[in-house]
């Protein structure tokens, strides 16, 4: 038994030494007050520990000298980060100011973007077909330029078409209509001011109406020429035999009409 005791005695001694060297919690009122002061509590000059214990205005506490003697003005300066003038309060205020500034600049850029978008939609040729005035008026009035050949001889006979193709009037009409169609396509696709685009539409429409008026006159003259030639043939031929010579007046009139058709 004694042997066992002497064998375990060193172990107990080591345990006692380890427990004596272990860390122990220290409750320092001055440190706790400073921590509370810096984190969340009010900066109270009366809670700076240790106290000076002044006698006749002279501090008598030696611990006060060790703690506050080198910086006696410290209790008078609010060092809390979240105080009215604290560093964290200033950082938060600066962050708020920067957010307000960034929101302002974002609003300005959004305004510029919206203005640019509206301006682009206003002048872009990609959106010209959505213009209300174009949809209500000019699209219908300028429709002949979309399909020139199909509308050239509407409600006219094949004889009139063959006659105008023969004397070159149809080629003249196609040339001028294609020129107007090219201008029309340019007005629809190019980027320009809306007012300028509308003016181009209107000028093209005036030229189109003038050209169509000349073309209608040529069609009417062609019908008269064909009718006159048919009348001359009927007078020359009757029941398979020659009735009389052609009337010079009819031939002169036919020649005048043909020259008017060919006039450009």
Steps between C-alpha positions, in 0.01 A plus 500: 500500500780741589675410181194585294462829684853604423451402139182714463638793697696650207189481282298697757780751522501552122123549501528762774771684306293496179194637678708774657639604154158504328341831392258661740237757414567852619212738567650846477234766548704756305536267199132403509396867521725586204358215293143601578582861430657431160232258383158617597473704817520873550840670527480589870802674650395388849539132408870514414664260741714507703384828647754772591367544858605861498599678818511875467480447123800269495451131398606270780430162335822341373307274262352811339850628436596168339191501278414861411794717591659482151173604327286691747277651229383159376178494708398833347523367140217281377681218319202275438482384132121546500494837673374810324850568364634147518692333218232241433229768501704701252550194281128427510420861417750492214345177376154659505633807318667281239178303455303822450761618251501168315119498490507851357749403232302184427187710458688733269634212291155343487360832382770529236437140394124558473555819303744321272255214452216738414727698271617183329143382456411841359776523241574132430393365167427164663192653670387726216222260401337550842454876453128583548487753215671254269255224592194722464586676175830458320511121502177484302585789269845364417383140457546510116876516556494163677381309190556705187443244224176364649335843515625645172219361284216445742162497325665535156504258210796301374496707178568819694788330685653367178465838331672690786776240522556534126538878489717516817255677729489206740881498534486872582235433765699217659816708511333788681302274735812307599677828571215602732501153659872535572442837667211350694714214628772746600247710694376193688833343592740788569535661845366854497270739682133412488409835342762455230371150428141625469615775262675240286183292493302804391743598224499144369120499512481824296739358239303174496171680439653701216647186345174309535313792345734490196468122484119516514507754216719267294262212570202710391679613182598139428139390524404780261775405254396134506135594461586734212711234328218253542259752346738559207526125440125466509467776244769349279359150517138419458378145460848390378538768225643852483227760535702819461838656566607595850394842617812726524343681795484175703860419417615848608305469827647155567851636443443788743374263771795269454746789533328611821533151642868484414566849640699482827 
